[in-house]
Amino acid sequence: MADVVFWGVQAVFVGIGLFFLLLTVSSFWEQEFRACLICLGFILAWALLWTFVTTHDSSVLNLVFFTGAVLFCIVSLFRFFPETTRAMDLSAAIQFDERDHMFARNNLKNHPKLADTYYRMRPENHSHDQQIHSKPDFGDPGQVYFDNYTTPCYEAAFAYLYTTIPASCGEPAAPPREVDSRKITSTICDLVRFYGGCDTGFVNLAPHHFYSRKGRYAAGWGEPTDQTHTTAIVIVVPMEIRMLKNSPTAAVIQESARKYVEAAKISNIVAGYLRQFGYEARAHNDGNYEVLCVPPAVESGLGELGRMGIFMHKTRGPCVRLAVVTTTLALPDSGPGKALFMAHFCRICKKCARNCPSGSITTGDEPKSRGFFHWSIDQEKCFSYWKTIGSDCGMCISVCPYTKPNSLAHRLVRFYISRNSINQRIALFMDDLLYGRCKKITKHNPDPLFF
């Protein structure tokens, strides 16, 4: 028995030491040097403790240590979440009017007649919007992270996106062809990966997935959206974490622009692919939406809704961009997928809320809006800050513990925190220790800006 305990203790020391060695290598590769140094310090302390335990032949000490390690492993693997999350009841959900979106409201200053119509309809938004309209526009020299040479880069990207809008829809071939739903679904997933996406989901469309009315541009402003399509294909495009780690500088908006271009490219190709089979298909990408991207992404099993009010992918966290293709072709629903318990972690973490420069993210429970409880942000505060700095901030994405590469070390941690709330609190403590609890805001863009 003593030999079993002794070798069990050795196995525990080796296993934990190897994990922190893996985390050290991973941190160095990610250029997270604070985490790397702390892990090296832990490995050194662990080696000293191992030496002490090994050189002091104490059966009692070995038994206590081994028993504690076994109990810890059992608790770590046991799934238990006493703090249940609120079930999202969508039965009374009210469709979101795109005219209420901050990008649409910001555009009203260029269209006085539409502004008069909107503020008669939403007088409570007038004072907020006047303050936002008074701020510099994106690309203006008055913004904090403006740069004469790099700012026009993202402006050119978004201008290019606007020119791709006609590619998002078109006439389907006639007549419609019979297709094998399993085969075409597999091909779509392969096509998305081939052109740069990292994941694909499928969900049957419901009313709450659609905007009720158009509002982004003056053309078609206030018209009802087309809600005849029955299936949504969700496309996930990963962002470069190193760019997001430079939040809230212009590195974030440059990366956002790049990935919105990628998402538009992929979704336009997928929509065109489906139209060749004779089915209606429309791509929904940046500045050109008739559906909300987050609800179908969550309901297709690709991830969950985070405290910051944006989609959190199951392996990439919030460091992604989304596009959606809607179609009349019936495809198998991939949702809801296995429980990830990310929302449970969001309840205890609050790191995004603590670090949000504009105070847009709540530290409390899910607020109620549009007829149901869900995480959402104060979009007026958030967008106002964006216009001040000339970037889409991304501080919440940057500090989120789920914004990590999909490496072996982080896959092990994600599995660990999916088991129970005790593990989640330990993981949060370690994330604060290794990566910092609060992030400082730099006043300058990184040099170089592009990674």
C-alpha positions in Angstrom: 0.0 0.0 0.0 2.8 2.4 0.9 4.4 1.8 -2.5 1.1 2.5 -4.3 0.8 5.8 -2.4 4.4 6.7 -3.0 4.2 6.2 -6.8 0.8 7.9 -6.8 2.4 11.0 -5.2 5.1 10.9 -7.9 2.5 10.7 -10.6 0.7 13.7 -9.2 3.8 15.7 -9.1 4.8 14.8 -12.6 1.3 15.4 -14.0 0.9 18.8 -12.5 4.5 19.8 -13.4 3.9 18.7 -17.0 0.7 20.8 -17.2 2.5 23.9 -16.0 5.4 23.2 -18.3 2.9 23.0 -21.2 1.3 26.2 -20.0 4.8 27.8 -19.9 5.6 26.8 -23.5 2.1 27.9 -24.6 2.4 31.3 -22.9 5.9 31.9 -24.4 4.5 31.0 -27.9 1.6 33.4 -27.3 4.0 36.1 -26.1 2.3 36.2 -22.8 5.5 36.7 -20.9 4.0 37.5 -17.5 2.2 34.2 -17.6 5.3 32.5 -18.8 7.4 33.8 -15.9 4.8 33.0 -13.3 4.5 29.5 -14.6 8.3 29.1 -14.5 8.3 30.2 -10.9 5.5 27.7 -10.1 7.5 24.9 -11.7 10.5 25.8 -9.6 8.5 25.9 -6.4 6.8 22.7 -7.4 10.2 21.0 -8.0 11.4 22.1 -4.6 8.2 20.7 -2.9 8.6 17.5 -4.9 12.2 17.2 -3.7 11.2 17.8 -0.1 8.4 15.2 -0.2 10.6 12.6 -1.9 13.6 13.0 0.4 11.5 13.0 3.6 10.3 9.4 3.8 7.0 10.0 5.6 4.2 7.6 4.9 1.7 9.9 6.6 2.7 12.9 4.5 2.5 10.9 1.3 -0.9 9.5 2.3 -2.3 12.9 3.1 -0.9 14.4 -0.1 -2.1 11.5 -2.2 -5.6 11.5 -0.7 -5.9 15.3 -1.2 -4.8 14.9 -4.8 -7.4 12.1 -5.5 -10.2 14.1 -3.8 -9.2 17.2 -5.8 -9.3 15.2 -9.1 -12.7 13.8 -8.2 -14.2 17.2 -7.4 -12.6 18.6 -10.6 -14.3 16.0 -12.8 -17.7 16.2 -11.1 -20.2 18.3 -13.0 -22.1 20.5 -10.6 -23.5 24.0 -11.1 -25.6 25.1 -8.1 -25.9 28.7 -9.5 -28.2 28.0 -12.4 -28.4 30.5 -15.3 -31.8 32.0 -16.2 -33.4 30.1 -19.0 -33.9 32.3 -22.1 -37.6 32.5 -22.8 -38.1 33.7 -26.4 -41.8 33.2 -26.5 -42.5 36.9 -26.0 -39.4 38.1 -27.9 -39.9 41.4 -29.8 -38.0 41.7 -33.1 -35.2 44.3 -33.2 -35.8 47.3 -35.4 -32.5 48.0 -37.2 -33.3 51.7 -37.1 -32.6 51.5 -33.4 -29.0 50.2 -34.0 -26.3 52.7 -33.2 -24.8 52.6 -36.7 -28.2 53.4 -38.2 -28.8 56.2 -35.7 -25.3 57.6 -36.3 -26.1 57.8 -40.0 -29.3 59.9 -39.4 -27.2 63.1 -39.1 -26.7 62.8 -42.9 -30.4 62.5 -43.5 -32.4 65.2 -41.7 -35.8 64.1 -43.0 -35.2 60.5 -41.8 -33.9 61.9 -38.5 -37.2 63.9 -38.0 -39.2 60.8 -38.7 -37.1 58.6 -36.3 -37.0 61.0 -33.4 -40.8 61.5 -33.6 -40.9 57.8 -33.2 -38.1 57.5 -30.6 -37.9 60.9 -28.8 -36.0 59.2 -25.9 -33.0 58.7 -28.1 -32.7 62.2 -29.4 -30.4 63.6 -26.6 -28.1 60.6 -26.7 -27.8 60.8 -30.4 -27.1 64.5 -30.5 -24.1 64.0 -28.2 -22.9 61.1 -30.4 -23.4 63.1 -33.6 -21.2 65.9 -32.2 -18.2 63.6 -31.9 -15.7 63.1 -34.8 -16.6 60.5 -37.4 -14.5 57.4 -37.9 -11.4 58.4 -39.8 -11.4 62.0 -38.6 -8.1 63.4 -37.2 -9.8 64.3 -33.9 -10.0 60.7 -32.8 -7.5 59.4 -30.2 -6.0 56.6 -32.4 -6.1 58.4 -35.7 -3.1 58.0 -37.9 -2.5 59.7 -41.3 -1.3 56.5 -43.0 -3.0 53.6 -41.3 -6.5 55.0 -40.7 -7.3 55.0 -44.4 -6.6 51.3 -44.4 -9.7 50.3 -42.5 -11.7 53.0 -44.3 -10.8 51.4 -47.6 -11.8 48.0 -46.3 -15.2 49.2 -45.2 -15.6 51.0 -48.5 -14.8 47.8 -50.3 -17.4 45.9 -48.2 -20.1 48.4 -49.3 -19.3 47.6 -53.0 -19.8 43.8 -52.3 -23.4 44.3 -51.2 -24.8 43.3 -54.7 -23.0 40.0 -54.4 -25.0 39.0 -51.3 -28.1 38.1 -53.3 -29.2 37.2 -56.8 -31.6 35.1 -58.8 -31.4 31.4 -58.3 -30.9 29.0 -61.2 -34.0 27.3 -62.5 -35.4 24.8 -62.0 -34.4 23.9 -58.4 -32.3 20.7 -58.2 -32.9 17.9 -55.8 -30.1 17.7 -53.3 -28.8 15.3 -50.6 -29.1 17.5 -47.5 -26.3 15.6 -45.7 -23.9 15.9 -48.6 -24.6 19.6 -49.3 -24.3 20.4 -45.6 -20.9 18.7 -45.5 -19.8 20.6 -48.6 -20.8 23.9 -47.1 -18.8 23.2 -44.0 -15.8 22.3 -46.2 -16.3 25.4 -48.3 -16.3 27.7 -45.3 -13.1 26.2 -43.9 -11.5 26.3 -47.3 -12.1 30.1 -47.6 -10.9 30.9 -44.1 -13.8 30.2 -41.7 -13.3 28.1 -38.5 -16.8 26.8 -37.9 -20.3 26.5 -39.4 -23.7 26.0 -37.8 -27.2 25.5 -39.2 -30.5 26.5 -37.6 -34.2 26.8 -38.6 -35.1 30.5 -38.7 -37.5 32.0 -36.2 -39.0 35.5 -36.1 -36.6 36.7 -33.4 -33.7 36.1 -35.8 -34.8 38.8 -38.2 -34.7 42.6 -37.9 -38.2 43.8 -38.1 -37.3 46.8 -40.4 -34.3 48.0 -42.3 -32.4 51.0 -41.0 -28.7 51.0 -41.9 -29.0 53.0 -45.1 -31.3 55.7 -46.4 -32.3 53.4 -49.3 -35.0 51.1 -48.0 -35.0 52.8 -44.6 -38.1 51.6 -42.6 -39.1 48.9 -45.0 -39.9 45.4 -43.6 -37.1 42.8 -44.0 -37.6 39.7 -46.1 -38.5 37.0 -43.7 -39.4 34.2 -46.1 -36.2 32.2 -45.8 -36.4 29.2 -43.6 -32.8 28.1 -42.8 -29.7 30.1 -41.5 -26.1 29.0 -42.1 -23.8 30.7 -39.5 -20.2 31.3 -40.5 -17.6 31.9 -37.9 -14.3 33.7 -38.8 -11.5 33.8 -36.3 -9.7 37.0 -35.4 -6.0 37.4 -34.7 -5.7 37.4 -31.0 -2.4 39.4 -31.1 -4.3 42.2 -32.8 -7.1 42.2 -30.2 -4.6 42.2 -27.4 -3.7 45.7 -28.4 -7.2 47.0 -27.6 -8.6 49.6 -27.5 -6.1 50.9 -30.2 -6.7 51.1 -33.9 -5.3 47.6 -34.2 -8.7 46.3 -33.2 -10.7 48.1 -36.0 -8.0 47.1 -38.5 -8.5 43.5 -37.6 -12.3 43.9 -37.4 -12.3 45.3 -41.0 -10.1 42.5 -42.2 -12.3 39.8 -40.8 -15.5 41.5 -41.9 -14.1 41.4 -45.4 -13.3 37.7 -45.0 -16.8 36.9 -43.6 -18.4 38.8 -46.5 -16.3 36.9 -49.0 -17.2 33.5 -47.5 -20.9 34.2 -47.0 -21.3 35.7 -50.5 -19.6 32.6 -52.0 -21.8 30.2 -49.9 -25.0 32.1 -51.0 -23.9 32.0 -54.6 -23.2 28.3 -54.3 -26.8 27.6 -53.0 -28.3 29.7 -55.8 -26.6 27.4 -58.3 -28.9 24.6 -57.0 -31.9 26.7 -57.7 -32.6 27.9 -54.1 -33.0 31.5 -52.9 -30.0 32.5 -50.7 -28.9 35.8 -49.2 -25.6 36.6 -47.5 -25.8 38.8 -44.4 -22.5 40.5 -43.5 -21.2 43.7 -42.1 -23.4 46.7 -42.9 -25.7 44.4 -44.9 -27.9 42.5 -42.5 -31.6 41.5 -42.4 -30.9 39.0 -39.6 -29.1 39.3 -36.3 -26.0 37.1 -36.3 -25.8 36.2 -32.6 -29.1 34.4 -31.9 -28.7 31.9 -34.7 -25.0 31.4 -33.8 -26.0 30.5 -30.3 -29.0 28.4 -31.2 -27.0 26.4 -33.8 -24.7 25.1 -31.0 -21.6 27.0 -31.9 -21.3 28.8 -28.6 -23.1 31.0 -26.0 -24.0 34.6 -25.4 -21.5 36.3 -23.1 -21.9 39.0 -20.5 -20.4 41.5 -23.0 -23.5 40.9 -25.1 -21.6 39.3 -28.0 -21.3 35.7 -29.2 -18.6 33.5 -27.6 -17.5 30.6 -29.7 -16.9 27.3 -28.0 -13.1 27.3 -28.7 -12.3 30.8 -29.9 -14.3 32.7 -27.3 -15.5 36.2 -28.3 -12.5 36.7 -30.7 -14.5 36.0 -33.8 -16.6 37.7 -36.4 -19.9 36.3 -37.8 -21.8 36.2 -41.1 -25.0 34.4 -41.9 -26.5 33.0 -45.1 -30.3 32.5 -45.2 -31.9 30.3 -47.7 -35.1 28.6 -48.7 -33.3 25.2 -48.8 -34.2 23.1 -45.8 -31.1 21.8 -44.0 -30.6 19.8 -40.8 -30.6 21.9 -37.7 -27.2 21.5 -35.9 -28.3 23.0 -32.6 -28.4 23.3 -29.7 -25.2 21.2 -29.1 -23.7 20.2 -25.8 -23.8 22.6 -22.8 -20.6 24.6 -22.6 -21.4 26.4 -19.3 -19.8 29.6 -20.5 -22.7 31.7 -19.3 -22.1 30.3 -15.8 -18.5 31.5 -16.0 -19.7 34.9 -17.1 -21.8 35.2 -14.0 -18.7 35.0 -11.7 -16.0 36.5 -14.0 -17.2 40.1 -14.8 -13.7 40.8 -16.1 -15.1 42.5 -19.2 -17.4 44.7 -17.1 -14.5 45.7 -14.8 -12.3 46.6 -17.8 -14.9 48.3 -20.0 -13.6 51.9 -20.5 -17.1 53.2 -21.2 -19.0 51.3 -18.4 -21.3 49.8 -21.0 -21.3 46.2 -19.5 -23.4 45.4 -16.5 -22.0 43.6 -13.4 -25.4 42.4 -12.5 -27.8 39.8 -13.8 -29.1 39.7 -17.4 -31.2 42.8 -18.1 -34.5 42.5 -19.8 -35.0 44.0 -23.3 -37.2 43.2 -26.3 -39.4 41.0 -24.1 -36.8 38.6 -22.7 -33.8 38.4 -20.3 -30.4 38.3 -22.0 -26.9 39.8 -21.7 -26.8 43.2 -23.5 -24.8 46.4 -23.3 -25.5 50.1 -23.1 -24.9 50.6 -26.8 -25.1 54.4 -26.5 -22.1 54.5 -24.1 -20.2 51.9 -26.1 -20.6 53.6 -29.5 -19.9 57.0 -28.1 -16.5 55.7 -26.8 -15.8 54.2 -30.2 -16.2 57.5 -31.9 -14.0 59.2 -29.3 -11.1 56.8 -29.9 -11.6 55.9 -33.6 -11.6 52.2 -33.0 -14.2 49.6 -32.0 -12.3 49.2 -28.7 -12.4 45.4 -28.1 -11.3 45.7 -24.5 -14.0 43.2 -23.4 -12.8 40.7 -26.0 -9.1 41.3 -25.1 -9.5 40.6 -21.4 -12.0 37.7 -21.7 -10.5 34.5 -20.3 -11.9 32.6 -23.3 -9.8 34.7 -25.7 -7.0 32.2 -25.9 -5.6 30.2 -28.8 -7.1 26.7 -29.3 -4.0 25.1 -28.0 -3.8 21.9 -25.9 -3.2 23.8 -22.7 -6.3 26.0 -23.2 -8.4 23.1 -24.4 -7.6 21.4 -21.1 -8.6 24.5 -19.2 -11.9 24.9 -21.1 -12.7 21.3 -20.2 -11.8 21.9 -16.6 -14.1 25.0 -16.3 -16.9 23.1 -18.0 -17.2 20.7 -15.0 -18.3 22.8 -12.0 -18.4 26.3 -10.5 -15.5 25.5 -8.1 -13.2 24.8 -11.1 -14.4 28.1 -12.6 -13.5 30.1 -9.6 -10.1 28.5 -9.5 -9.6 29.1 -13.2 -10.6 32.8 -12.8 -8.1 33.2 -10.0 -5.4 31.7 -12.1 -6.4 33.9 -15.1 -6.1 37.0 -13.0 -2.8 35.8 -11.6 -1.2 34.9 -15.0 -2.7 37.5 -17.3 -3.7 40.3 -14.9 -7.0 41.4 -13.4 -7.2 44.8 -15.0 -5.7 46.1 -18.3 -4.1 49.5 -18.7 -5.2 51.6 -21.6 -2.4 52.8 -23.9 -2.6 56.2 -25.5 -0.7 55.2 -28.6 -1.1 52.7 -31.4 1.3 49.7 -31.4 4.3 49.9 -33.7 4.0 48.0 -36.0 0.2 48.2 -36.2 -0.3 45.1 -38.3 0.7 41.6 -37.2 
